Amino acid sequence: MAEDKDWESAETAVTEFHKRIKEAFEVFDHESNNTVDVREIGTIIRSLGCCPSEGELHDLIADVEEEEPTGYIRLEKFLPVMTEVLLERRYRPIPEDILLRAFEVLDPAKRGFLTKEELVKYMTEEGVLSAFNINGGYEKACLPFPGSESYI
C-alpha cells in the first residue's frame, strides 16, 4: 500500500515537472515548433530553479543537442533530461541565508544595499562579471534606489 502511494507521488511529481518544463520551454519557442535557440537553454534551466555552473550548463547542452548541432534544442530531447535534473534536485541554488551573509560582508555599513559601482567593483575584482550582465541585468534588478542594489 505504501509503495502504491510512493509510485503515485513520483508520478505526480513527474507530471508536474513536465508541465513546468514545457511552459518554460514554450516561452522561448518563438516558431511554435518545439525548438528553442541553444543560447536560451541556460535561461530556461534557471527559470526552473536550477543554477548550474557554466561547465555544468555546457555538459547539459551537450546531452540534449543533436549529433550534428543545429543551434536549436528540441523539446523531445530536453524534456527527459531536464525532468531527471529536477527529480534529482541537481544544480540547487545557494541557500538564501548564505547569499545574504555574503552581501552583508560586502556592505560593512549595513545599509541593506550595494551601489552599482560597488557591485561592479566586487564582481570585476573577483572575475565573475560574466555571471551578471551589468548593462542589462542590473537595471532590471535595481531596487529600491536608482544606482543601488538591494539585497534584503
C-alpha positions in Angstrom: 0.0 0.0 0.0 2.8 2.5 0.9 4.6 1.6 -2.4 1.4 2.5 -4.3 1.4 5.9 -2.7 5.1 6.4 -3.4 4.5 5.5 -7.0 1.6 7.9 -7.3 3.6 10.6 -5.6 6.5 10.1 -8.0 4.2 10.0 -11.0 2.5 13.3 -9.9 5.9 14.9 -9.5 7.0 13.8 -13.0 3.7 15.2 -14.4 4.2 18.5 -12.6 7.8 18.7 -13.8 6.8 18.0 -17.4 4.2 20.8 -17.2 6.7 23.3 -15.8 9.4 22.4 -18.3 7.0 22.6 -21.2 5.8 26.0 -20.0 9.3 27.4 -19.6 10.4 26.0 -23.0 7.3 27.4 -24.8 8.2 30.9 -23.7 11.3 30.7 -25.9 9.8 28.6 -28.7 9.2 31.6 -31.0 8.4 29.5 -34.0 6.0 27.2 -32.1 7.8 24.1 -33.5 9.1 22.6 -30.2 12.6 24.0 -30.6 14.5 26.8 -28.9 17.8 28.5 -29.6 20.5 26.8 -27.7 21.5 30.1 -26.2 18.2 30.2 -24.3 18.7 26.9 -22.5 20.5 28.5 -19.6 17.7 30.9 -19.1 15.1 28.1 -19.2 17.0 26.0 -16.8 17.4 28.9 -14.3 13.7 29.8 -14.6 13.1 26.2 -13.3 15.0 27.0 -10.2 18.3 25.4 -11.2 21.7 27.1 -11.0 24.2 25.1 -12.9 27.8 26.4 -13.3 28.8 27.3 -16.9 30.6 23.9 -17.2 27.5 22.0 -16.0 25.4 24.0 -18.4 27.7 23.1 -21.3 27.5 19.4 -20.3 23.7 19.5 -20.1 23.5 21.2 -23.5 25.8 18.5 -25.0 23.4 15.9 -23.6 20.4 17.5 -25.4 22.0 18.7 -28.7 21.6 16.8 -31.9 24.5 14.7 -33.1 25.1 17.4 -35.7 24.5 20.6 -33.7 21.9 22.9 -35.4 21.9 25.7 -32.8 18.5 24.6 -31.7 17.3 22.3 -28.9 14.2 20.1 -29.4 11.7 19.7 -26.6 11.6 16.0 -27.0 15.3 15.7 -26.1 15.2 18.4 -23.5 12.2 17.2 -21.5 13.6 13.8 -20.2 17.0 15.3 -19.4 15.5 18.2 -17.5 13.0 16.0 -15.8 15.8 13.9 -14.4 17.7 17.0 -13.3 14.6 18.2 -11.4 13.9 14.8 -9.9 17.5 14.5 -8.7 17.5 18.1 -7.4 20.7 18.9 -9.3 22.0 22.4 -9.6 20.3 23.7 -6.5 20.8 27.4 -5.8 22.9 28.6 -3.0 20.7 28.9 0.1 19.3 32.4 0.7 20.9 32.8 4.2 24.4 32.2 2.7 23.8 34.7 -0.1 22.6 37.2 2.5 25.7 36.8 4.6 27.9 37.2 1.5 26.2 40.5 0.7 26.4 41.6 4.3 30.2 41.1 4.1 30.3 43.4 1.1 28.2 46.0 2.9 30.1 46.8 6.1 28.0 50.0 6.7 24.9 47.7 6.9 22.8 49.9 4.5 21.0 46.9 3.1 22.1 47.7 -0.5 25.1 47.9 -2.7 25.6 50.7 -5.2 26.1 49.9 -8.9 29.7 51.0 -8.6 30.3 48.8 -5.6 28.7 45.8 -7.3 30.8 46.3 -10.4 33.9 46.7 -8.3 33.3 43.5 -6.4 32.4 41.5 -9.5 35.3 42.6 -11.6 37.8 42.2 -8.7 36.7 38.6 -8.3 36.4 37.9 -12.0 32.8 37.0 -12.0 31.5 39.8 -14.2 30.2 37.4 -16.8 27.9 35.9 -14.1 25.8 39.1 -14.0 25.0 41.2 -17.0 25.8 44.7 -15.6 24.3 46.5 -18.6 21.1 44.5 -18.7 20.6 42.6 -15.5 21.5 45.3 -13.1 18.9 47.8 -14.3 16.1 45.2 -14.2 17.0 44.3 -10.6 17.8 47.8 -9.3 15.8 48.4 -6.2 14.9 50.4 -4.1 17.1 53.3 -5.1 18.4 54.2 -8.5 22.1 53.2 -8.6 21.8 50.7 -5.7 21.2 47.0 -5.4 19.1 45.9 -2.5 19.9 42.5 -1.1 17.4 42.4 1.7 
